[in-house]
Amino acid sequence: MNPSDLSAYWLPFTSNRYFKRHPKMLASAKGAYYRTEDGRELFDCISGMWCCPIGHGHPKIAEAIRRQAETLDYSPAFQLGNAATFRLAERIAELAPAGLDRVFFGNSGSEAVDTALKIALAYHRVRGEAGRFRLIGRERAYHGVGFGGISVGGMAANRRAYAGAMLPGVDHLPHTWNPAQMAFSRGQPTWGAHLAEDLERLVALHDASTIAAVIVEPVQGSTGVLVPPLGYLERLREICTRHGILLIFDEVITGFGRLGASFGAQRLGVVPDLITFAKGVTNGTIPLGGVIVRGDIYEAFMSAEAPEYATELFHGYTYSGHPIAAAAGLAALDLYEQEGLFQRARELEPVLEAAVHELRGEPGVADVRNFGLTAGVDLEPFPGQPGLRAFRVFEHGFQNDQLFRVTGDTIAFGPPFISTAAELGRMAETLRAAIRAVRPD
Ligand SMILES: Cc1ncc(COP(=O)(O)O)c(C=O)c1O
């Protein structure tokens, strides 16, 4: 049933005026498909918003949520605990790289990022290095929409309106995408490891003793799937270690199997000091995010000069460690494991790669790239109308039973891990038809 009046709801990151003239309403979802109000099934090319890799409507997750809601629907987050949350922290720590074994919970990726940045600052202070206040992000990064996240983030449109209110002491590394060197790469580009050296420049400029942390997405997702050059993250790791700077991987998209391993850290063979996560942890069913922290970072807070009854970190949310979110998380982690879904993502990687690279040579296709179960297809913008080409591709896809995700003039793919090869083939062929069909004004 469509509501008669669409005026009350202000949609996020949406062209509201257009939407309210052309509403797209989803009614239900099952497996890899959404169903629209008018009964059409749309293949979910981006797992919701990168968050539903297991597919929609899984009865085991629904049952876990129902049971938890009936047993303990909410438990105060401060000074009290509940079993589901402790169990989930343990399970997440088991999946994380060795040494990262403490988990702090929030409710979203944005909160996870703000939490990680605050832990980094507070960690240095608790060790007597309060002068380390600078945070280094990267151009084109997406770290959510909190003031911390947009400050270290590098997507210009997300920052413009708030430019006067950014965190002080933030600097940015260059992004790693260079079409002349890496267009149409399959997997990690071979060019670009040297771009990590820019961190040495920032260290020389600001002095290492003022820098608390560097935050990067292992694969930059929301900006359109930018894959790290071979050797780049390794180099960042070395420079951070040498200068006592914490390295944070924002794995809100890349965590929980998207790159064919538990975390991007394992797939890419680089271990950060902190990992942020959200999205796939509950298969998108209940909002949940958090930070996985190296054990000795946690211990630095515990061994500070303070009595046992003192709070060690003045940070947390009403819904930190929410029991229903934890129950959903436990059910999702069971399914990932029981159904071998991280491995399944790895097996589908070459299938997705082959399907999207078939689009090379279509009119206006400027780049295609992929890694793990992610891919990005860049379109040349229509002259003077940035974003319109991909916007029309999205519309065309929607009318032809594919739910594409666009950012600027890029189409990003992150299909569910339960997808079949035939579905990925249809997805790419529908994109081909859309690219051929769309026109400027
Ligand atoms: C890497 C990364 N960090 C943070 C976020 C923000 O997550 P949320 O929208 O749950 O706040 C996102 C969302 O896409 C993301 O991709």
The ligand as an SDF file (V2000), in Angstrom:
LIG
                    3D

 16 16  0  0  0  0  0  0  0  0999 V2000
   33.6950    2.6170    4.8880 C   0  0  0  0  0  0  0  0  0  0  0  0
   32.4590    3.1780    5.5150 C   0  0  0  0  0  0  0  0  0  0  0  0
   32.5250    3.7490    6.7180 N   0  0  0  0  0  0  0  0  0  0  0  0
   31.4440    4.2510    7.3300 C   0  0  0  0  0  0  0  0  0  0  0  0
   30.2130    4.1980    6.7360 C   0  0  0  0  0  0  0  0  0  0  0  0
   29.0220    4.7710    7.4190 C   0  0  0  0  0  0  0  0  0  0  0  0
   28.1500    3.7940    7.8360 O   0  0  0  0  0  0  0  0  0  0  0  0
   26.6800    4.1890    8.3100 P   0  0  0  0  0  0  0  0  0  0  0  0
   25.9270    4.6410    7.1020 O   0  0  0  0  0  0  0  0  0  0  0  0
   26.1630    2.9040    8.9060 O   0  0  0  0  0  0  0  0  0  0  0  0
   26.8070    5.2600    9.3340 O   0  0  0  0  0  0  0  0  0  0  0  0
   30.0760    3.5940    5.4780 C   0  0  0  0  0  0  0  0  0  0  0  0
   28.7840    3.5080    4.8090 C   0  0  0  0  0  0  0  0  0  0  0  0
   28.6560    3.1420    3.6710 O   0  0  0  0  0  0  0  0  0  0  0  0
   31.2390    3.0860    4.8460 C   0  0  0  0  0  0  0  0  0  0  0  0
   31.1780    2.5300    3.6330 O   0  0  0  0  0  0  0  0  0  0  0  0
  1  2  1  0
  2  3  1  0
  2 15  2  0
  3  4  2  0
  4  5  1  0
  5  6  1  0
  5 12  2  0
  6  7  1  0
  7  8  1  0
  8  9  2  0
  8 10  1  0
  8 11  1  0
 12 13  1  0
 12 15  1  0
 13 14  2  0
 15 16  1  0
M  END
$$$$
